[in-house]
Amino acid sequence: MPETNTAEIKPRYDAVIIGSGLGGATLALRLGQAGRKVLVIERGDFLKPQRQDASAPVGRYLYHMAPDRDAQLSYVGGQTKFYGSALYRLRESDFCAVEHESGTSPAWPIAYATLQPYYAQAETLFRVHGAPEGDASEPPRTTSFPYPPIPREPIVAKLAQRLAQSGAGVWPSPAASTTGPADPASCVPRATRITASSTPRWTRKPPPSARRWPPATSSWPP
């Protein structure tokens, strides 16, 4: 990736964010939308998987990209490049104090209800597909998932049916995806390196393998 032209970097910013992962990208988006001047610093480049032959197996895993388990992974989009897209909300009990053998883990200073509206915003931003029915631990929500569950593959659907018939609870994982139902892929924003601006400019698109998982791209405007 070409080095940033230092002449483009403004002398002052309202916020400097280190890292372009899920947290940094989301914060940069909201601050930019509020009219703040934001600089995002990312030491990694875009993930550039090699183009595969049409007969090659679908999917690239972390060990394909970094055989050395001790290697430092730094990419635009952070660890969203290597995660399963499941975006669960914390449960109400997660905010409570927990008694352990060696002591007490204190309660959070806030409750689930404080974060509930922000969870709803995040699920819309990251195009989360899911359904609350069936999950007994699902916390209260004022809005449903923004998109319906992603259809199961035939073999998974058969397994889920057999589990349900045996009395086991089966429900879809909340998954962030741009290829699910009622969410056309044409809405996927382009994402490229961020520049020194409250409205980042983009110079290149993410590789095709990155377009399925929106956290790597949703927080960056087209």
C-alpha positions as a printed NumPy array, in Angstrom:
array([[  0.   ,   0.   ,   0.   ],
       [  1.429,   3.421,  -0.895],
       [  2.441,   5.595,   2.007],
       [  0.067,   8.388,   2.986],
       [  1.052,  11.789,   1.662],
       [  2.002,  13.692,   4.801],
       [  0.822,  16.9  ,   3.14 ],
       [ -2.729,  15.504,   3.325],
       [ -2.593,  14.976,   7.078],
       [ -4.198,  17.847,   8.941],
       [ -2.406,  19.257,  11.984],
       [ -5.355,  18.65 ,  14.336],
       [ -8.061,  16.023,  14.738],
       [-10.963,  15.658,  17.077],
       [-10.128,  11.973,  17.508],
       [ -7.303,   9.611,  16.574],
       [ -8.284,   5.943,  16.5  ],
       [ -5.682,   3.206,  16.578],
       [ -6.834,   0.197,  14.58 ],
       [ -9.485,  -0.25 ,  11.889],
       [-11.151,  -3.335,  13.353],
       [-14.731,  -3.709,  14.468],
       [-14.484,  -1.319,  17.391],
       [-12.301,   1.299,  15.751],
       [-14.238,   1.317,  12.497],
       [-17.6  ,   1.67 ,  14.231],
       [-16.34 ,   4.502,  16.419],
       [-14.829,   6.269,  13.403],
       [-18.123,   6.027,  11.539],
       [-20.196,   7.54 ,  14.331],
       [-17.709,  10.32 ,  15.008],
       [-17.514,  11.13 ,  11.293],
       [-21.301,  11.209,  11.035],
       [-21.295,  13.67 ,  13.931],
       [-19.043,  15.972,  11.931],
       [-15.819,  15.221,  13.787],
       [-12.428,  15.112,  12.129],
       [-11.127,  11.598,  12.611],
       [ -7.812,   9.961,  11.822],
       [ -7.67 ,   6.161,  11.801],
       [ -4.217,   4.613,  12.026],
       [ -3.851,   1.042,  10.78 ],
       [ -0.462,  -0.629,  10.508],
       [ -1.767,  -3.421,   8.278],
       [ -2.594,  -3.544,   4.591],
       [ -5.714,  -4.903,   2.919],
       [ -6.05 ,  -8.652,   3.022],
       [ -5.168,  -9.861,  -0.478],
       [ -5.883, -13.59 ,  -0.796],
       [ -4.526, -15.181,  -3.929],
       [ -7.045, -15.882,  -6.627],
       [ -7.997, -19.546,  -6.586],
       [ -8.652, -21.914,  -9.448],
       [-12.338, -22.568, -10.116],
       [-11.906, -26.183,  -8.99 ],
       [-10.281, -25.231,  -5.665],
       [-12.247, -25.693,  -2.409],
       [-14.313, -22.692,  -1.344],
       [-13.056, -20.749,   1.633],
       [ -9.749, -19.572,   3.038],
       [ -8.904, -20.084,   6.675],
       [ -6.596, -18.325,   9.057],
       [ -3.899, -20.976,   8.806],
       [ -3.892, -20.556,   5.017],
       [ -3.021, -16.88 ,   5.371],
       [ -0.665, -17.168,   8.344],
       [  0.914, -20.623,   8.762],
       [  3.038, -19.243,  11.581],
       [  0.762, -19.203,  14.63 ],
       [  2.958, -16.597,  16.302],
       [  2.794, -14.208,  13.358],
       [  1.215, -10.818,  13.96 ],
       [ -1.991, -10.393,  11.968],
       [ -2.723,  -6.824,  10.993],
       [ -5.197,  -6.019,   8.237],
       [ -7.664,  -3.297,   7.38 ],
       [-10.803,  -4.547,   9.085],
       [ -8.86 ,  -6.185,  11.912],
       [ -9.933,  -9.587,  13.172],
       [-13.229,  -9.365,  11.289],
       [-11.242, -10.894,   8.436],
       [-11.002, -14.148,  10.38 ],
       [-14.155, -14.69 ,  12.382],
       [-17.367, -16.627,  11.909],
       [-19.643, -13.56 ,  11.626],
       [-21.664, -14.517,  14.737],
       [-22.714, -11.363,  16.604],
       [-24.424, -12.291,  19.877],
       [-25.684,  -9.805,  22.409],
       [-24.444, -10.183,  25.96 ],
       [-27.087, -11.745,  28.176],
       [-28.609,  -9.906,  31.138],
       [-26.792, -12.213,  33.559],
       [-23.452, -11.257,  32.012],
       [-23.762,  -7.853,  33.686],
       [-24.316,  -9.306,  37.161],
       [-21.78 , -10.195,  39.805],
       [-20.521, -13.771,  39.609],
       [-19.285, -15.824,  42.546],
       [-16.173, -17.881,  41.822],
       [-14.217, -20.248,  44.035],
       [-11.431, -17.705,  44.373],
       [-13.62 , -14.621,  44.74 ],
       [-16.325, -12.46 ,  43.208],
       [-16.31 , -10.99 ,  39.741],
       [-18.047,  -7.645,  40.305],
       [-21.113,  -6.533,  38.416],
       [-20.838,  -4.1  ,  35.553],
       [-21.551,  -0.438,  36.402],
       [-24.305,  -0.535,  33.767],
       [-27.092,  -2.979,  32.959],
       [-28.045,  -4.701,  29.724],
       [-30.915,  -2.226,  29.295],
       [-28.395,   0.594,  28.94 ],
       [-26.796,  -1.03 ,  25.896],
       [-29.967,  -2.467,  24.361],
       [-30.672,   0.45 ,  21.952],
       [-27.038,   0.437,  20.809],
       [-27.204,  -3.285,  20.131],
       [-30.152,  -2.567,  17.84 ],
       [-28.174,   0.079,  15.968],
       [-25.185,  -2.237,  15.624],
       [-27.331,  -5.082,  14.271],
       [-28.699,  -2.772,  11.598],
       [-25.252,  -1.428,  10.714],
       [-23.72 ,  -4.892,  10.432],
       [-26.763,  -6.469,   8.733],
       [-27.33 ,  -9.134,  11.36 ],
       [-29.604, -11.988,  10.278],
       [-31.378, -13.979,  12.945],
       [-34.503, -14.776,  14.956],
       [-34.969, -14.629,  18.737],
       [-37.42 , -17.533,  18.857],
       [-36.078, -20.714,  20.411],
       [-33.153, -19.259,  22.34 ],
       [-34.129, -19.303,  26.015],
       [-31.197, -17.064,  26.905],
       [-32.126, -14.35 ,  24.367],
       [-32.262, -11.036,  26.263],
       [-35.177,  -8.599,  25.908],
       [-35.213,  -6.571,  22.734],
       [-37.365,  -3.676,  21.554],
       [-36.775,  -4.46 ,  17.892],
       [-36.49 ,  -7.676,  15.949],
       [-33.438,  -8.652,  13.95 ],
       [-33.137,  -6.395,  10.887],
       [-32.928,  -9.421,   8.557],
       [-34.34 , -12.952,   8.682],
       [-32.072, -15.931,   9.428],
       [-29.707, -17.126,   6.729],
       [-31.104, -20.361,   5.233],
       [-29.314, -23.486,   6.383],
       [-27.441, -25.708,   3.994],
       [-29.421, -28.912,   3.239],
       [-27.239, -31.158,   5.383],
       [-27.39 , -28.695,   8.3  ],
       [-31.157, -28.309,   7.887],
       [-31.608, -32.088,   8.189],
       [-29.477, -32.178,  11.318],
       [-31.402, -29.276,  12.854],
       [-34.688, -31.038,  12.094],
       [-33.528, -34.239,  13.782],
       [-32.335, -32.33 ,  16.826],
       [-35.649, -30.481,  17.078],
       [-37.559, -33.766,  16.817],
       [-35.523, -35.139,  19.705],
       [-36.592, -32.207,  21.863],
       [-33.363, -30.238,  21.67 ],
       [-33.534, -26.493,  21.287],
       [-32.448, -25.334,  17.833],
       [-32.196, -21.751,  16.669],
       [-30.127, -19.811,  14.136],
       [-27.009, -17.983,  15.215],
       [-27.184, -14.198,  14.713],
       [-24.93 , -13.779,  11.703],
       [-23.627, -10.615,  10.084],
       [-23.742, -11.119,   6.337],
       [-24.391,  -9.224,   3.131],
       [-25.611, -12.259,   1.214],
       [-28.615, -13.355,   3.247],
       [-32.315, -12.991,   2.382],
       [-33.737,  -9.51 ,   1.862],
       [-30.242,  -8.078,   1.75 ],
       [-29.027,  -7.74 ,  -1.857],
       [-25.293,  -7.866,  -2.367],
       [-25.541,  -4.678,  -4.405],
       [-25.794,  -2.719,  -1.165],
       [-22.302,  -3.714,  -0.047],
       [-20.249,  -0.531,   0.266],
       [-16.828,  -0.226,  -1.233],
       [-14.058,  -0.092,   1.334],
       [-10.518,   1.097,   0.96 ],
       [ -7.832,   2.774,   2.994],
       [ -8.883,   5.666,   5.143],
       [ -7.368,   9.106,   4.646],
       [ -7.184,  12.134,   6.862],
       [-10.784,  13.249,   6.659],
       [-14.002,  13.066,   8.638],
       [-15.483,  11.571,   5.459],
       [-12.865,   8.997,   4.426],
       [-12.02 ,   8.719,   0.761],
       [-11.633,   5.312,  -0.807],
       [ -9.19 ,   4.18 ,  -3.442],
       [ -9.744,   0.451,  -3.831],
       [-12.324,  -2.27 ,  -3.2  ],
       [-11.932,  -5.138,  -0.741],
       [-11.141,  -8.564,  -2.171],
       [-14.222, -10.636,  -3.06 ],
       [-13.682, -12.904,  -0.065],
       [-14.162,  -9.932,   2.267],
       [-17.516,  -8.864,   0.926],
       [-19.54 , -11.49 ,   2.726],
       [-18.72 , -10.214,   6.182],
       [-19.905,  -6.635,   6.658],
       [-17.955,  -5.597,   9.773],
       [-14.877,  -5.209,   7.595],
       [-16.731,  -2.797,   5.325],
       [-19.963,  -1.553,   6.908],
       [-18.36 ,   1.094,   9.064],
       [-16.683,   2.755,   6.115],
       [-18.845,   4.935,   3.844],
       [-18.863,   4.165,   0.107]])
